[in-house]
Every structure is written in structure tokens, then in C-alpha cells.
Amino acid sequence: MEFSVWLGFFAACWAISLSPGAGAIAAMSSGLNHGFKRGYFTTFGLILGILTQIMLVGVGLGALIAASSLGFAIVKWAGVAYLVWMGVQQWRAPAKPLVQQDEAGAAQVTLRQLVLRGWMLNAVNPKGTVFLLAVMPQFLNLHQPLLPQYLAISATLMFTDLVVMAGYTVLAARVLKALRSPQQVKALNRTFGSLFIAAGLLLSAFKRSA
């Protein structure tokens, strides 16, 4: 991949990572409930989900999902169900200050579970598959080996997501530290829960291109 082409993709990656979406909501939700150090593990899962999507697109399964109505529908509704489930869980989260939530969460939610949640969020998102199918070919040189280009794309997306999601996570964690009353924490939990559900509803309206 030529440097000028990579530079264009690098700029696109920042726009992709910064745009509000399910990943940003998940990062902020983890920061809200577990603090930065633990919550940031969700970002590792989100990145693994992106890498899964790139791998699927790279081997052609993404094209199959995009072309098959049944395959697309299965992945799409799995993503919708997971987002809504995440929203319901956030709505039901206890209204406790961050310190107490983090201590309780350490016993109830493992780091592995946080990573798995992030992975599932991005891995079952058909919008991400179709988006990659639309964007990646613009930066690929089909006359050169594809594997190094896929590796460059993956590394670039990983870097931008690591930086951006860190910002989202620490922002939520620091905001919550300033909140003391259960009413304030409950309102934030329900706000993030509503955002997850809204993201699920938006995904449910997403349709395959003809």
C-alpha cells in the first residue's frame, strides 16, 4: 500500500472511530460501570470484532452475507438482539457510585467477559461488514499482494480505535467519579441503556444495498 493511499485511509479511520456508534456507547458504558482500567478491556474486544470483520471480508464471507438475504438477516437480527440485551442490562444496573460499582463488578464481571462483550458487539454487526465491503476496495491495489494490505488496514484501524475508545472510556469514568447520588448514576445508566437500545433499533432498520 502506497503511503499516499495509506494516508487517506488513516484519515478515514479517524472519522470512522470518532463517529458515535455502538462501539463508542459500549466504551463509555464500560467506563461508567467499571472505571478506566477495567472498562478499557471492552475496547480490546471491540478491536477483535473489527479484525473478525476484516477477516470475514478478506476471505469472501462478508460478500456472501451481503449477497444472501438469509445470511444477512441472521447476522443483522443477532446484532439487534445483542444491542437490546445490552441496553436492558444497563437499565437494570444498580445505581451505585463508581467505587462501589467497580468493586462489585470485579467480582461479577471478569475481564474476559468484558472482552467478549466488545467482540460480540462488532463481530455480529452486518452494517460493519457492508461498510468494509464498500470502503476497503477503494484502498486496495489488486495488482499487489493483498495480505500486507489487509495487515496495514487492520493495524491502522486498531490504532485509531485504541486511541478514540480510550478517550470515550476515560471520559465516562471521570464523569461518573463526580457523581455521588444514586439518582444521578441511575439516570446515566438509563441514558446509556437507551442508547444501546436505540442503536439496536437503528441497526434493525439497516437494509442491504440492492
SEKOL-413178 format. One line per field, with one value per atom (N, C-alpha, C): residue number from 1; residue in one letter; atom name; x, y, z. Coordinates in steps of 0.02 Angstrom, whole numbers, always signed. Example, Ala and Ser with C-alpha at 12.3 -4.5 7.8 and 13.67 -1.06 7.14 Angstrom:
2
num = 1,1,1,2,2,2
residu = A,A,A,S,S,S
atome = N,CA,C,N,CA,C
X = +660,+615,+660,+642,+684,+645
Y = -284,-225,-165,-112,-53,+2
Z = +390,+390,+390,+354,+357,+394
//
This chain:
210
num = 1,1,1,2,2,2,3,3,3,4,4,4,5,5,5,6,6,6,7,7,7,8,8,8,9,9,9,10,10,10,11,11,11,12,12,12,13,13,13,14,14,14,15,15,15,16,16,16,17,17,17,18,18,18,19,19,19,20,20,20,21,21,21,22,22,22,23,23,23,24,24,24,25,25,25,26,26,26,27,27,27,28,28,28,29,29,29,30,30,30,31,31,31,32,32,32,33,33,33,34,34,34,35,35,35,36,36,36,37,37,37,38,38,38,39,39,39,40,40,40,41,41,41,42,42,42,43,43,43,44,44,44,45,45,45,46,46,46,47,47,47,48,48,48,49,49,49,50,50,50,51,51,51,52,52,52,53,53,53,54,54,54,55,55,55,56,56,56,57,57,57,58,58,58,59,59,59,60,60,60,61,61,61,62,62,62,63,63,63,64,64,64,65,65,65,66,66,66,67,67,67,68,68,68,69,69,69,70,70,70,71,71,71,72,72,72,73,73,73,74,74,74,75,75,75,76,76,76,77,77,77,78,78,78,79,79,79,80,80,80,81,81,81,82,82,82,83,83,83,84,84,84,85,85,85,86,86,86,87,87,87,88,88,88,89,89,89,90,90,90,91,91,91,92,92,92,93,93,93,94,94,94,95,95,95,96,96,96,97,97,97,98,98,98,99,99,99,100,100,100,101,101,101,102,102,102,103,103,103,104,104,104,105,105,105,106,106,106,107,107,107,108,108,108,109,109,109,110,110,110,111,111,111,112,112,112,113,113,113,114,114,114,115,115,115,116,116,116,117,117,117,118,118,118,119,119,119,120,120,120,121,121,121,122,122,122,123,123,123,124,124,124,125,125,125,126,126,126,127,127,127,128,128,128,129,129,129,130,130,130,131,131,131,132,132,132,133,133,133,134,134,134,135,135,135,136,136,136,137,137,137,138,138,138,139,139,139,140,140,140,141,141,141,142,142,142,143,143,143,144,144,144,145,145,145,146,146,146,147,147,147,148,148,148,149,149,149,150,150,150,151,151,151,152,152,152,153,153,153,154,154,154,155,155,155,156,156,156,157,157,157,158,158,158,159,159,159,160,160,160,161,161,161,162,162,162,163,163,163,164,164,164,165,165,165,166,166,166,167,167,167,168,168,168,169,169,169,170,170,170,171,171,171,172,172,172,173,173,173,174,174,174,175,175,175,176,176,176,177,177,177,178,178,178,179,179,179,180,180,180,181,181,181,182,182,182,183,183,183,184,184,184,185,185,185,186,186,186,187,187,187,188,188,188,189,189,189,190,190,190,191,191,191,192,192,192,193,193,193,194,194,194,195,195,195,196,196,196,197,197,197,198,198,198,199,199,199,200,200,200,201,201,201,202,202,202,203,203,203,204,204,204,205,205,205,206,206,206,207,207,207,208,208,208,209,209,209,210,210,210
residu = M,M,M,E,E,E,F,F,F,S,S,S,V,V,V,W,W,W,L,L,L,G,G,G,F,F,F,F,F,F,A,A,A,A,A,A,C,C,C,W,W,W,A,A,A,I,I,I,S,S,S,L,L,L,S,S,S,P,P,P,G,G,G,A,A,A,G,G,G,A,A,A,I,I,I,A,A,A,A,A,A,M,M,M,S,S,S,S,S,S,G,G,G,L,L,L,N,N,N,H,H,H,G,G,G,F,F,F,K,K,K,R,R,R,G,G,G,Y,Y,Y,F,F,F,T,T,T,T,T,T,F,F,F,G,G,G,L,L,L,I,I,I,L,L,L,G,G,G,I,I,I,L,L,L,T,T,T,Q,Q,Q,I,I,I,M,M,M,L,L,L,V,V,V,G,G,G,V,V,V,G,G,G,L,L,L,G,G,G,A,A,A,L,L,L,I,I,I,A,A,A,A,A,A,S,S,S,S,S,S,L,L,L,G,G,G,F,F,F,A,A,A,I,I,I,V,V,V,K,K,K,W,W,W,A,A,A,G,G,G,V,V,V,A,A,A,Y,Y,Y,L,L,L,V,V,V,W,W,W,M,M,M,G,G,G,V,V,V,Q,Q,Q,Q,Q,Q,W,W,W,R,R,R,A,A,A,P,P,P,A,A,A,K,K,K,P,P,P,L,L,L,V,V,V,Q,Q,Q,Q,Q,Q,D,D,D,E,E,E,A,A,A,G,G,G,A,A,A,A,A,A,Q,Q,Q,V,V,V,T,T,T,L,L,L,R,R,R,Q,Q,Q,L,L,L,V,V,V,L,L,L,R,R,R,G,G,G,W,W,W,M,M,M,L,L,L,N,N,N,A,A,A,V,V,V,N,N,N,P,P,P,K,K,K,G,G,G,T,T,T,V,V,V,F,F,F,L,L,L,L,L,L,A,A,A,V,V,V,M,M,M,P,P,P,Q,Q,Q,F,F,F,L,L,L,N,N,N,L,L,L,H,H,H,Q,Q,Q,P,P,P,L,L,L,L,L,L,P,P,P,Q,Q,Q,Y,Y,Y,L,L,L,A,A,A,I,I,I,S,S,S,A,A,A,T,T,T,L,L,L,M,M,M,F,F,F,T,T,T,D,D,D,L,L,L,V,V,V,V,V,V,M,M,M,A,A,A,G,G,G,Y,Y,Y,T,T,T,V,V,V,L,L,L,A,A,A,A,A,A,R,R,R,V,V,V,L,L,L,K,K,K,A,A,A,L,L,L,R,R,R,S,S,S,P,P,P,Q,Q,Q,Q,Q,Q,V,V,V,K,K,K,A,A,A,L,L,L,N,N,N,R,R,R,T,T,T,F,F,F,G,G,G,S,S,S,L,L,L,F,F,F,I,I,I,A,A,A,A,A,A,G,G,G,L,L,L,L,L,L,L,L,L,S,S,S,A,A,A,F,F,F,K,K,K,R,R,R,S,S,S,A,A,A
atome = N,CA,C,N,CA,C,N,CA,C,N,CA,C,N,CA,C,N,CA,C,N,CA,C,N,CA,C,N,CA,C,N,CA,C,N,CA,C,N,CA,C,N,CA,C,N,CA,C,N,CA,C,N,CA,C,N,CA,C,N,CA,C,N,CA,C,N,CA,C,N,CA,C,N,CA,C,N,CA,C,N,CA,C,N,CA,C,N,CA,C,N,CA,C,N,CA,C,N,CA,C,N,CA,C,N,CA,C,N,CA,C,N,CA,C,N,CA,C,N,CA,C,N,CA,C,N,CA,C,N,CA,C,N,CA,C,N,CA,C,N,CA,C,N,CA,C,N,CA,C,N,CA,C,N,CA,C,N,CA,C,N,CA,C,N,CA,C,N,CA,C,N,CA,C,N,CA,C,N,CA,C,N,CA,C,N,CA,C,N,CA,C,N,CA,C,N,CA,C,N,CA,C,N,CA,C,N,CA,C,N,CA,C,N,CA,C,N,CA,C,N,CA,C,N,CA,C,N,CA,C,N,CA,C,N,CA,C,N,CA,C,N,CA,C,N,CA,C,N,CA,C,N,CA,C,N,CA,C,N,CA,C,N,CA,C,N,CA,C,N,CA,C,N,CA,C,N,CA,C,N,CA,C,N,CA,C,N,CA,C,N,CA,C,N,CA,C,N,CA,C,N,CA,C,N,CA,C,N,CA,C,N,CA,C,N,CA,C,N,CA,C,N,CA,C,N,CA,C,N,CA,C,N,CA,C,N,CA,C,N,CA,C,N,CA,C,N,CA,C,N,CA,C,N,CA,C,N,CA,C,N,CA,C,N,CA,C,N,CA,C,N,CA,C,N,CA,C,N,CA,C,N,CA,C,N,CA,C,N,CA,C,N,CA,C,N,CA,C,N,CA,C,N,CA,C,N,CA,C,N,CA,C,N,CA,C,N,CA,C,N,CA,C,N,CA,C,N,CA,C,N,CA,C,N,CA,C,N,CA,C,N,CA,C,N,CA,C,N,CA,C,N,CA,C,N,CA,C,N,CA,C,N,CA,C,N,CA,C,N,CA,C,N,CA,C,N,CA,C,N,CA,C,N,CA,C,N,CA,C,N,CA,C,N,CA,C,N,CA,C,N,CA,C,N,CA,C,N,CA,C,N,CA,C,N,CA,C,N,CA,C,N,CA,C,N,CA,C,N,CA,C,N,CA,C,N,CA,C,N,CA,C,N,CA,C,N,CA,C,N,CA,C,N,CA,C,N,CA,C,N,CA,C,N,CA,C,N,CA,C,N,CA,C,N,CA,C,N,CA,C,N,CA,C,N,CA,C,N,CA,C,N,CA,C,N,CA,C,N,CA,C,N,CA,C,N,CA,C,N,CA,C,N,CA,C,N,CA,C,N,CA,C,N,CA,C,N,CA,C,N,CA,C,N,CA,C,N,CA,C,N,CA,C,N,CA,C,N,CA,C,N,CA,C,N,CA,C,N,CA,C,N,CA,C,N,CA,C,N,CA,C,N,CA,C,N,CA,C,N,CA,C,N,CA,C,N,CA,C,N,CA,C,N,CA,C,N,CA,C,N,CA,C,N,CA,C,N,CA,C,N,CA,C,N,CA,C,N,CA,C,N,CA,C,N,CA,C,N,CA,C,N,CA,C
X = +43,+0,+44,+34,+74,+58,+107,+98,+40,+32,-23,-91,-95,-158,-170,-117,-124,-144,-117,-133,-208,-235,-307,-348,-326,-361,-354,-296,-284,-332,-343,-390,-461,-478,-545,-556,-503,-508,-526,-498,-515,-588,-613,-684,-728,-707,-746,-747,-688,-684,-719,-715,-744,-819,-846,-918,-955,-1006,-1044,-1075,-1071,-1099,-1101,-1116,-1122,-1055,-999,-934,-920,-935,-925,-970,-1031,-1077,-1051,-1026,-1000,-940,-895,-836,-856,-902,-924,-962,-1001,-1038,-991,-937,-888,-851,-833,-802,-848,-912,-962,-968,-967,-980,-918,-861,-802,-740,-744,-685,-642,-589,-549,-509,-474,-428,-464,-522,-560,-601,-633,-677,-642,-577,-540,-533,-544,-540,-595,-650,-703,-676,-632,-602,-563,-527,-491,-539,-597,-648,-675,-687,-711,-662,-598,-547,-545,-551,-553,-613,-669,-727,-715,-679,-661,-616,-567,-522,-560,-610,-652,-688,-715,-750,-702,-642,-593,-576,-568,-552,-609,-671,-729,-732,-722,-723,-665,-608,-549,-557,-590,-598,-661,-701,-760,-825,-823,-885,-927,-894,-931,-971,-942,-979,-1039,-1030,-1084,-1142,-1125,-1176,-1212,-1173,-1203,-1248,-1232,-1270,-1329,-1324,-1377,-1425,-1488,-1539,-1545,-1543,-1549,-1489,-1428,-1367,-1364,-1382,-1382,-1432,-1492,-1545,-1525,-1493,-1473,-1423,-1371,-1320,-1349,-1391,-1421,-1462,-1507,-1552,-1516,-1461,-1419,-1388,-1366,-1338,-1389,-1450,-1504,-1519,-1527,-1544,-1490,-1426,-1372,-1371,-1382,-1383,-1440,-1499,-1556,-1543,-1514,-1497,-1449,-1398,-1350,-1386,-1434,-1471,-1513,-1546,-1586,-1541,-1483,-1437,-1413,-1401,-1378,-1434,-1495,-1553,-1560,-1545,-1555,-1494,-1441,-1380,-1394,-1364,-1376,-1350,-1387,-1369,-1321,-1258,-1207,-1150,-1114,-1056,-1004,-960,-910,-868,-846,-802,-837,-899,-936,-951,-969,-984,-922,-866,-805,-786,-793,-777,-825,-889,-938,-927,-913,-904,-843,-792,-732,-748,-797,-815,-866,-906,-961,-944,-905,-888,-812,-792,-720,-695,-630,-600,-616,-617,-633,-704,-750,-819,-823,-786,-785,-759,-705,-678,-728,-761,-810,-869,-891,-947,-928,-868,-846,-839,-812,-804,-871,-920,-985,-1019,-1009,-1040,-1020,-955,-931,-933,-924,-920,-987,-1043,-1109,-1145,-1107,-1136,-1132,-1187,-1184,-1171,-1189,-1175,-1100,-1062,-989,-963,-993,-972,-983,-1044,-1059,-1017,-1004,-963,-892,-864,-797,-795,-848,-851,-853,-883,-888,-824,-790,-734,-667,-655,-590,-566,-610,-585,-557,-578,-553,-479,-454,-385,-341,-370,-332,-305,-244,-214,-215,-261,-270,-211,-165,-107,-48,-58,-7,-33,+12,-11,-61,-117,-170,-156,-121,-110,-76,-20,+11,-36,-79,-126,-180,-204,-252,-221,-157,-123,-115,-100,-94,-161,-214,-281,-300,-286,-303,-265,-200,-159,-182,-201,-223,-288,-336,-399,-389,-344,-330,-303,-256,-225,-276,-315,-363,-416,-439,-489,-461,-399,-367,-366,-350,-345,-414,-459,-525,-566,-566,-606,-577,-512,-482,-511,-519,-548,-620,-660,-729,-733,-690,-692,-673,-618,-595,-642,-674,-723,-781,-807,-863,-842,-782,-759,-750,-721,-709,-774,-820,-884,-920,-918,-954,-922,-857,-824,-852,-876,-902,-975,-1004,-1074,-1078,-1118,-1123,-1191,-1244,-1311,-1333,-1371,-1397,-1441,-1476,-1520,-1479,-1421,-1379,-1352,-1328,-1300,-1354,-1413,-1469,-1488,-1487,-1503,-1452,-1387,-1336,-1342,-1354,-1363,-1420,-1475,-1532,-1519,-1478,-1461,-1421,-1370,-1330,-1371,-1415,-1459,-1503,-1530,-1572,-1532,-1469,-1427,-1413,-1401,-1392,-1454,-1512,-1575,-1587,-1573,-1580,-1534,-1472,-1425,-1452,-1483,-1514,-1571,-1612,-1668,-1643,-1589,-1560,-1533,-1501,-1474,-1531,-1587,-1644,-1671,-1661,-1686,-1636,-1575,-1522,-1538,-1536,-1554,-1494,-1493,-1442,-1449,-1392,-1395,-1417,-1453,-1478,-1420
Y = -60,+0,+62,+105,+166,+213,+254,+298,+346,+374,+421,+387,+325,+287,+273,+252,+237,+300,+357,+420,+436,+424,+434,+387,+325,+276,+294,+319,+339,+394,+443,+497,+469,+422,+392,+354,+322,+283,+328,+388,+434,+453,+465,+482,+424,+363,+303,+293,+299,+286,+339,+402,+457,+461,+435,+440,+400,+431,+396,+332,+280,+216,+168,+105,+54,+45,+50,+42,+97,+159,+216,+209,+187,+178,+124,+69,+15,+38,+77,+101,+147,+192,+237,+200,+151,+111,+73,+46,+10,+57,+116,+165,+187,+192,+212,+161,+97,+45,+16,+19,-16,+27,+91,+133,+122,+161,+158,+93,+73,+16,-48,-61,-121,-110,-51,-38,-39,-22,-19,-87,-141,-208,-219,-182,-186,-164,-115,-91,-146,-188,-243,-290,-301,-343,-311,-245,-209,-216,-211,-217,-287,-337,-406,-417,-383,-387,-356,-300,-268,-314,-345,-391,-451,-474,-529,-508,-447,-422,-418,-392,-386,-455,-504,-572,-602,-589,-615,-584,-520,-486,-511,-520,-542,-610,-656,-724,-732,-678,-680,-694,-711,-725,-662,-604,-542,-530,-546,-538,-585,-646,-694,-668,-641,-614,-556,-513,-455,-476,-532,-554,-598,-632,-679,-645,-644,-613,-649,-716,-754,-744,-748,-738,-669,-619,-551,-543,-571,-564,-597,-655,-691,-649,-624,-584,-518,-488,-424,-430,-479,-484,-510,-547,-566,-504,-458,-395,-352,-349,-310,-338,-404,-436,-422,-425,-414,-342,-294,-224,-210,-237,-227,-259,-319,-353,-311,-282,-239,-179,-151,-94,-110,-168,-189,-200,-232,-243,-177,-128,-63,-27,-34,-4,-34,-98,-133,-129,-97,-93,-55,-76,-43,+29,+73,+144,+156,+137,+145,+187,+223,+262,+217,+247,+209,+164,+188,+147,+83,+89,+29,-15,+16,-24,-61,-28,-60,-119,-112,-167,-225,-210,-263,-295,-252,-278,-322,-309,-350,-422,-432,-500,-530,-487,-512,-515,-468,-465,-473,-526,-537,-497,-490,-455,-492,-558,-599,-584,-575,-559,-491,-443,-376,-379,-418,-426,-461,-512,-550,-506,-464,-418,-371,-343,-298,-334,-395,-434,-448,-471,-487,-426,-369,-308,-291,-298,-282,-341,-401,-460,-476,-460,-478,-417,-367,-306,-308,-324,-329,-262,-208,-141,-132,-159,-155,-196,-254,-296,-261,-234,-200,-137,-102,-42,-59,-112,-131,-152,-186,-206,-145,-91,-30,+11,+13,+58,+26,-36,-67,-71,-90,-96,-31,+26,+90,+100,+64,+74,+13,-36,-96,-92,-114,-121,-196,-214,-285,-314,-272,-296,-309,-298,-312,-364,-398,-447,-416,-451,-423,-430,-482,-494,-435,-409,-350,-290,-282,-226,-236,-297,-311,-300,-318,-308,-233,-193,-121,-91,-113,-89,-107,-169,-192,-153,-143,-108,-35,-4,+66,+73,+29,+30,+16,-30,-46,+15,+50,+108,+163,+181,+235,+217,+154,+133,+132,+110,+110,+180,+230,+299,+328,+321,+352,+321,+254,+221,+232,+244,+262,+329,+375,+440,+433,+393,+383,+350,+301,+264,+308,+345,+387,+445,+469,+523,+500,+441,+415,+401,+372,+355,+418,+470,+531,+569,+567,+600,+567,+500,+464,+476,+487,+499,+561,+608,+670,+663,+605,+595,+553,+576,+543,+513,+546,+524,+465,+418,+362,+384,+441,+465,+484,+516,+536,+475,+426,+366,+327,+323,+288,+321,+387,+424,+409,+407,+391,+320,+273,+203,+197,+232,+227,+264,+316,+350,+305,+272,+226,+165,+141,+86,+105,+166,+189,+196,+218,+225,+157,+106,+38,+15,+25,+4,+42,+108,+149,+125,+106,+80,+15,-27,-88,-74,-25,-7,+22,+61,+88,+31,-17,-74,-115,-120,-158,-127,-61,-25,-26,-51,-52,-105,-87,-133,-143,-202,-217,-173,-154,-119,-168,-142,-186,-211
Z = +0,+0,+0,-50,-54,+4,+22,+79,+70,+10,-2,+6,-16,-8,+65,+100,+172,+210,+191,+225,+219,+160,+151,+194,+198,+240,+313,+333,+402,+422,+378,+392,+397,+353,+355,+420,+445,+507,+567,+569,+623,+621,+560,+553,+574,+555,+573,+649,+680,+752,+793,+771,+810,+803,+748,+738,+791,+822,+875,+848,+885,+865,+924,+909,+961,+998,+962,+994,+1044,+1025,+1071,+1132,+1121,+1177,+1224,+1195,+1237,+1278,+1247,+1282,+1340,+1327,+1380,+1435,+1415,+1464,+1510,+1482,+1523,+1569,+1544,+1587,+1643,+1627,+1676,+1732,+1715,+1764,+1797,+1763,+1789,+1796,+1778,+1780,+1719,+1712,+1651,+1645,+1698,+1693,+1673,+1704,+1687,+1624,+1619,+1563,+1496,+1496,+1433,+1400,+1438,+1409,+1358,+1364,+1314,+1246,+1246,+1183,+1148,+1187,+1157,+1121,+1152,+1120,+1057,+1060,+1001,+943,+958,+906,+878,+922,+897,+852,+868,+825,+756,+755,+692,+651,+684,+649,+622,+659,+635,+572,+572,+513,+452,+464,+409,+382,+427,+406,+364,+387,+350,+280,+277,+212,+169,+200,+163,+131,+164,+137,+97,+92,+49,+84,+149,+184,+191,+198,+202,+139,+81,+18,+16,+43,+44,+87,+146,+191,+157,+123,+91,+33,+0,-58,-39,+17,+38,+86,+67,+110,+176,+175,+237,+281,+252,+292,+322,+282,+307,+364,+355,+406,+472,+468,+529,+569,+534,+568,+593,+553,+571,+635,+638,+696,+758,+747,+805,+835,+792,+817,+851,+823,+855,+924,+929,+993,+1045,+1024,+1072,+1097,+1052,+1072,+1121,+1106,+1150,+1218,+1218,+1281,+1322,+1289,+1324,+1354,+1316,+1341,+1403,+1401,+1458,+1519,+1509,+1565,+1595,+1552,+1577,+1615,+1592,+1626,+1696,+1703,+1766,+1811,+1789,+1829,+1894,+1950,+2014,+2014,+2046,+2049,+2106,+2096,+2147,+2120,+2163,+2140,+2109,+2070,+2032,+2077,+2134,+2176,+2197,+2217,+2238,+2178,+2121,+2062,+2039,+2042,+2018,+2062,+2128,+2173,+2163,+2155,+2145,+2076,+2026,+1959,+1953,+1994,+1992,+2008,+2052,+2070,+2021,+1989,+1948,+1874,+1849,+1779,+1771,+1737,+1727,+1667,+1663,+1606,+1542,+1546,+1487,+1462,+1509,+1490,+1457,+1482,+1451,+1379,+1370,+1302,+1257,+1283,+1243,+1223,+1269,+1253,+1196,+1200,+1147,+1080,+1083,+1021,+988,+1029,+1001,+970,+1001,+977,+906,+891,+824,+776,+802,+758,+725,+758,+730,+702,+682,+655,+579,+543,+470,+437,+472,+444,+437,+486,+481,+423,+411,+355,+289,+279,+217,+210,+266,+264,+241,+268,+249,+175,+153,+83,+37,+62,+21,+23,+82,+92,+74,+96,+88,+15,-32,-102,-129,-103,-128,-112,-61,-40,-56,-90,-107,-178,-186,-252,-270,-316,-332,-371,-393,-429,-382,-318,-268,-218,-181,-132,-83,-71,-30,+45,+65,+137,+171,+144,+177,+180,+130,+130,+184,+191,+244,+313,+320,+384,+399,+348,+357,+377,+344,+359,+431,+450,+517,+570,+560,+608,+615,+560,+562,+600,+586,+622,+696,+712,+782,+819,+787,+820,+834,+783,+793,+844,+844,+892,+963,+971,+1037,+1067,+1025,+1049,+1063,+1015,+1021,+1077,+1080,+1132,+1202,+1205,+1270,+1293,+1245,+1262,+1286,+1251,+1271,+1340,+1352,+1415,+1474,+1467,+1522,+1534,+1481,+1489,+1533,+1518,+1558,+1629,+1638,+1705,+1748,+1719,+1758,+1772,+1725,+1737,+1795,+1797,+1850,+1918,+1920,+1984,+2018,+1978,+2006,+2028,+2013,+2031,+2095,+2141,+2206,+2220,+2197,+2217,+2173,+2202,+2163,+2105,+2114,+2061,+1999,+2010,+1953,+1916,+1955,+1924,+1887,+1917,+1886,+1820,+1819,+1758,+1703,+1722,+1673,+1647,+1693,+1672,+1621,+1635,+1590,+1524,+1528,+1466,+1420,+1449,+1409,+1386,+1430,+1411,+1352,+1354,+1300,+1235,+1241,+1182,+1150,+1191,+1164,+1126,+1158,+1126,+1062,+1063,+1003,+947,+966,+916,+886,+928,+903,+855,+871,+828,+761,+764,+702,+659,+691,+655,+623,+658,+631,+568,+560,+501,+444,+458,+407,+355,+291,+238,+191,+162,+113,+51,+24,-41,-94,-142,-195,-238
//
